[in-house]
Amino acid sequence: MRAVIVALAVLAAAGVFGYLQAKGKDDSSFDAPPPRARTPASAPPAPAGPQPARDLFGHECGTCHTLEDAGVTGGVGPNLDKLRPSRARVLAMIRNGSLDGSMPANLLTGREAERVASYVANHAGR
């Protein structure tokens, strides 16, 4: 039995030694597998930039509001296909929220709020 264990140990050591020689190394460290070549399917995603106002509206506002241009049909807030609010009115609603609290204040802020307000003013009621 002892001879079998020694023989297995010798074979294992020979395999490791052969691997290290093939890699051109003389120490006992192993390298990580080589990196895989990139294919078009595994290409990196496009750099993140500002989200288009239509998509931003759909994501942030579409669960409550309806706006055909954005492809959303919410049932809680006003149907923006039937209204034609000004940019200033939309921006004020985004900043202040609704009186009954169903739309929270500052749902969007800064440039995102401005872009969505312009988008809604240009596409609502058309």
ZIURVEN-V57920 format. One record per pair of residues at least 4 apart in sequence whose C-alpha atoms are under 7 Angstrom apart, sorted by sequence separation. I is the first residue (numbers start at 1). J is the second residue. D is the distance in Angstrom with one decimal. If there is no record, write none. Layout:
BEGIN
I & J & D
I & J & D
END
This chain:
BEGIN
1 & 5 & 6.5
2 & 6 & 6.3
3 & 7 & 6.1
4 & 8 & 6.2
5 & 9 & 6.2
6 & 10 & 6.2
7 & 11 & 6.2
8 & 12 & 6.1
9 & 13 & 6.1
10 & 14 & 6.1
11 & 15 & 6.2
12 & 16 & 6.3
13 & 17 & 6.0
14 & 18 & 6.0
15 & 19 & 6.2
16 & 20 & 6.2
17 & 21 & 6.2
18 & 22 & 6.1
19 & 23 & 6.3
20 & 24 & 6.2
21 & 25 & 5.8
38 & 42 & 5.9
39 & 43 & 6.3
51 & 55 & 6.6
52 & 56 & 6.2
53 & 57 & 6.0
54 & 58 & 6.2
55 & 59 & 6.1
56 & 60 & 5.9
57 & 61 & 5.1
58 & 62 & 4.4
61 & 65 & 6.0
62 & 66 & 6.4
67 & 71 & 6.4
68 & 72 & 6.2
79 & 83 & 6.8
85 & 89 & 6.0
86 & 90 & 6.3
87 & 91 & 6.1
88 & 92 & 6.1
89 & 93 & 6.3
90 & 94 & 6.2
91 & 95 & 6.2
92 & 96 & 5.8
93 & 97 & 5.0
97 & 101 & 6.6
98 & 102 & 6.2
108 & 112 & 6.0
109 & 113 & 4.9
110 & 114 & 6.5
111 & 115 & 6.1
112 & 116 & 6.2
113 & 117 & 6.1
114 & 118 & 6.2
115 & 119 & 6.1
116 & 120 & 6.1
117 & 121 & 6.1
118 & 122 & 6.1
119 & 123 & 6.1
120 & 124 & 5.3
20 & 25 & 5.2
21 & 26 & 6.9
38 & 43 & 6.4
51 & 56 & 6.1
57 & 62 & 6.3
67 & 72 & 5.6
85 & 90 & 6.4
93 & 98 & 6.5
98 & 103 & 5.1
108 & 113 & 4.9
20 & 26 & 6.4
66 & 72 & 5.3
67 & 73 & 6.5
97 & 103 & 5.0
98 & 104 & 6.8
66 & 73 & 4.1
97 & 104 & 4.7
65 & 73 & 6.2
66 & 74 & 4.9
97 & 105 & 3.9
65 & 74 & 4.4
96 & 105 & 4.5
97 & 106 & 6.9
62 & 72 & 5.1
64 & 74 & 4.1
65 & 75 & 6.3
95 & 105 & 5.2
96 & 106 & 6.6
62 & 73 & 6.5
63 & 74 & 4.7
64 & 75 & 5.4
65 & 76 & 6.6
94 & 105 & 6.1
95 & 106 & 4.6
58 & 70 & 5.8
62 & 74 & 5.6
64 & 76 & 4.7
65 & 77 & 4.9
67 & 79 & 6.7
94 & 106 & 5.7
64 & 77 & 4.9
65 & 78 & 5.8
66 & 79 & 4.8
67 & 80 & 5.4
68 & 81 & 6.7
94 & 107 & 6.2
58 & 72 & 6.2
65 & 79 & 5.6
66 & 80 & 5.7
67 & 81 & 5.4
94 & 108 & 6.5
65 & 80 & 6.6
66 & 81 & 6.7
54 & 70 & 5.5
94 & 113 & 6.8
91 & 113 & 6.6
91 & 114 & 6.6
91 & 117 & 5.2
90 & 117 & 5.2
87 & 117 & 5.2
87 & 118 & 5.4
87 & 121 & 4.9
86 & 121 & 5.3
85 & 121 & 5.9
84 & 121 & 6.7
84 & 124 & 5.3
83 & 124 & 6.2
84 & 125 & 4.8
83 & 125 & 4.9
81 & 124 & 5.2
82 & 125 & 5.0
80 & 124 & 5.1
81 & 125 & 4.4
80 & 125 & 6.2
81 & 126 & 6.5
69 & 123 & 6.8
67 & 124 & 6.8
57 & 116 & 6.1
53 & 115 & 5.8
53 & 116 & 5.3
54 & 119 & 6.9
53 & 119 & 6.2
END
